[in-house]
Amino acid sequence: MGLKALSRLAGLLVFVLLLLSSCDSGFNYSIKSTLNPYNISPLTAQLKIETEKPCNVTIKVLGKIPVEQTFNLNATNLEVPVVGLYPNTLNNVIVTLDYDGGLVIDSIKIKTGNTPSHFPRITINKLNRNEMEPGMHACDIHFANNGKFNSGPIIFDDQGQVRWYLDLSFAGKMVSPFQRLKDGTILMVSRHVIYEFDMLGKPLKETNISTNYGMHHDVQELPDGNLLICVGKRNNFIKLENKMVASDSDHIIEFDRKKSKIVREWDLTKHLDVSRNDLNFFRPRDWLHMNGLA
């Protein structure tokens, strides 16, 4: 038997021994799992763990591309997220409890449903990990649905398998763009609402902005946590061919997330040529249609 095979066998034996020892360690604990605890993130679960001694926890979703997270909580009552579950699968999840004096390894099963039938089929044609950031791949998907949008972000792995998504159909309109802020918050906006979630889909904050502004297409987080947002503004006019027409999608606002208010705005009609014809063939007032910030 080769060295690599022996090494794998030794590792397997150690793992089995740890599992066996955890069953008779005399360390009391309980684990309760809740799938999709906030009803909009079907490939996640929440574990409620109670232990007799303070613990740190490591969660590992097994599979061809495993997902592992460690939580240094040092507590006896723990709530930890499980992300990266496979759809339509009885997922095997390894739970490691690390406490002063020992280590307990347990295994739980979490059954998930299938992804929605309208999700796209993802095929990976080429993958060059040397030219990519580590981790999985995130994007927005939107279904127009005759004007009543069904939007939601998805994350898929290197095999094209969806491993996380949010069902935002409750909004009834386009919600975009999906991004994860530096504090871990999942942020998305609809026309007049800023949504903030955690990875389990727990609503952290929902902020309504003035209906005089309509958000669309791009949001950027500033170093201080404020947001730059593309907007259109009501009752904003430009002069074209000696006629005053209402303009659209030509403002930027700075939004203070902590105080939930607009602190600054820029009217790009005051800085750029509104007579440019790049997009005016759509409709005269849509002279810029700013969809991106950099």
N, C-alpha and C positions, 0 to 999 in steps of 0.2 A: 504494500500500500504506500502511495506517495506521501510526501510531507504535507502537501495541501489537503489531501483527503484526511490524513490524521488530525490536522489542525481543525478541520471542519467538524470531525467526529468528536474531538475533545471539547470544542465549543458547544456542540449539541448536548453532550453529557453534562457539562456544567449547567446549561440552561435547564435540563430536565431535573437535575439535583436541586437547583434553586426552586423550581416549581414544587417539587416534592417537599422540600423543607418548609416552604411557605404554608403548606397545608397543616403542618404540625409544629408551628413555631411558637404557639401559645400567644401570639400577638392578635388581639381582637380588632376587627375592622368590618365595615360593611360598605358595599358599593351599590348605588342605585343609578341606573341610566335612564334618561328621558330623551327620546328621539325628537328632533325638530322642536325644541322647547318654546319657540316664539312663533311657530307656524309659518315662517317664510323662508327657512333655510333647511330644506329637507335632508341634506347630506351632512348634517351636524348632530351632535348630541351633547347633553350636559350630564356630567357625573357628579353625584353628591356622595362624598366619601366621609365616613366617620371613623376615627381611629382612637386607640387608647393613649397614644403618644403623638406628639407633634411630628408631622411628616412633610417631606417634599415629594412631589409626584411626577412621574414620567409616563406619558401616554404614547403608545405606538400603534397606529393602524397598520396591520399587516397587509401584504399584497405585493404585486410585481414592482410597484413604486410606493414603498411605505412612507408614512408621514409620522414624524416623532416630535413631541413637544415636552419640555420640562418646565415645571412650575415650582419655583423655590418659595413655597408659602410657609413652611414650618408651622403648621396648624393641625388641629385635631378635627375640625369641621371644614371640609374643603368643597368648593364648587369649581370644577375645571371643565373647559370645553374640549370636545372631540371634533376635529375637523378633518376633511379629506377622506370621508367614508366613500366606498364604492357604491354606486346605485344598484338596485335590484340584487342585493348581495347580503348574505349572512356574514357580516364583517367580524373578523377576529381582532380584538383590541387587547393589547398587553398593557396592564397597569402595574407600575413599579412604585412601591411605597418605601421611601428611604427615610429611616428614623435613627435616632441616636441609639446605637446598639444593634442594628440589624437592617435587613433588607427583605421585603416581601414582594414576590412577583405573582400576579394573578392574571387570569384571562377571562374576558367577558365577550359575549356575542351581541351584536347590534344589527338588526335586520332593517334594510332600507327598501323603499319602493323604487320604481323606475323613474327616469327623467321624463318630463312632459313629451308627448308625441310630436309636438311642433319644434322641438329642439333640432338644430342642424346636426348632420352626421359629420364628425371631424376626422379627417384623414391627414396623417403626418407624412408628407412626401419626402421631406429632407430635414435633417436635424443636425446642426453643428453647435454642440455645447461650448466649444472654444470661443464662439462669437456671441454668446448669450449670457445674460445675467442668470445666477442660480435660481432655482425654484420652478414653479409652474407658470402657466400662461393665463392671463386675465383679459377679458374683453366684455363689451356690452353687446347684447342682442335686443332687437326691437321688432315687434310685430305690429304693423299699423292697424290691423283689425278694423277696417272701415272707419278710421279716425279715432277709435278708442284704443289707445296704445296699450300693449302689454310689454313692459320693459323689464330687464333684469340683467345683472352681471353674472358671468360664469367664469369658473377657473377649471382648466383642463390640464392633464399631465402630458408627458412626452409621448404617450401612446394614443393621445386623442380622447382619453376617457375623462368625462366630466367628473370632477371630484368636489365641487362646491358650486352653489348658485343661490341667488335670492329671487323669490317670487314676489315681484312688486306690482302684480296685477291689481291690487287694491287701489292703487293711485289712479287708474283709469286714464292715464296720460303718459306721455314720454317722460322718462326719468333718466337723466344722463348728465355728465359722464361719471362712470364708476372710477373711484380712486381710493387708495388707502393713505390717510394722512400720517404724518410723522408720529402721532400718538397712537396709531393703530386703528383709528376710527375709519369706518367705511362711510364715505360721503357721496351723495348724489343729489341732484336738484331737479325739480319739475318747474313748471312755468313760474309758480309763486311760492314754492315750498322748498326749504333746504332740509334734507333728511340725513340723519346720522345714526348709524347702526354699529354694533360689534359683529364679529364673524358668525355668531350664533343667530344673527338677525334681531337681537334685542334692540328696541328703539332707545337710543341714548338721548336724542333731542330732535324736535321737529319745529322748525322756525318758519313762520309766514312772513314774507316781505311785502312791501307796499304793492298793491295791484297797479300802481303807475309804472311798474317795471316788470318786464317779462324775461326771465333767465333762459338761456339756451346754450347748449353745445360745449361750453368750456368753462372750467373753474380752475384757478391756480391758488395754491396755498402759499402765503408769504412767510418769511422767517418768523414773524411775530404771531403766526397763527391766524391772522386775518385772511380773507379770501378776495381774490380778484375774479370778477364774474362778467361774462358777456351778457348784455341785456339790450332789449329794446325799451323805449320810453314812450308813454302815451303823450299825445298832443305835442309831439316834436315835429317841426316842419322844416323843409328845405325849399329853396327856390330853384326851379328847373324850367327853363324856357319861359321865364317871366311869370311862372305860375307857382303858387305855394302848395306843396303837396306834403302829406304826412310821411315821415321817414321811419325806418325800422332797422333794428339790429345794428345800431351804430353808437352805442354807449358802453362804457365800462364803469362798474361800481366797485368800491372797496367796502367789504362787509366785515364788521367786527363780530366774530363768533361769540365772544364772551359777553358782550353787551347787547347782542342781537339787534344791531342797527347799522344802517348805511352811514359811513363816515366820510365818503368822498365819491365824486363821480366825474367822469370825463365825457364830454360831448365831442365826438370825433368829427362832427360836421364843422366844427370851428378850426380844425387843423388839417383836414384833407379836402381834396377836390370832389365835391358832390356831383359834378357833371360827368364824372368818368363813366364810361359805357360798358365796363366789363360785365356787370350784372343787370344793368337797367333794362335789358330786353325781357327779363322776367316780369318786372313791374316797375314803374318809374320811381317809386319811393324806396325801393330796395337797392340803393346805390352801393352799399358796402357788404352787407350780410356777413358780418364778422363772426366766424365760427371758431377761431383759435386765438389763444394767448400764449406768448412766449417771453 
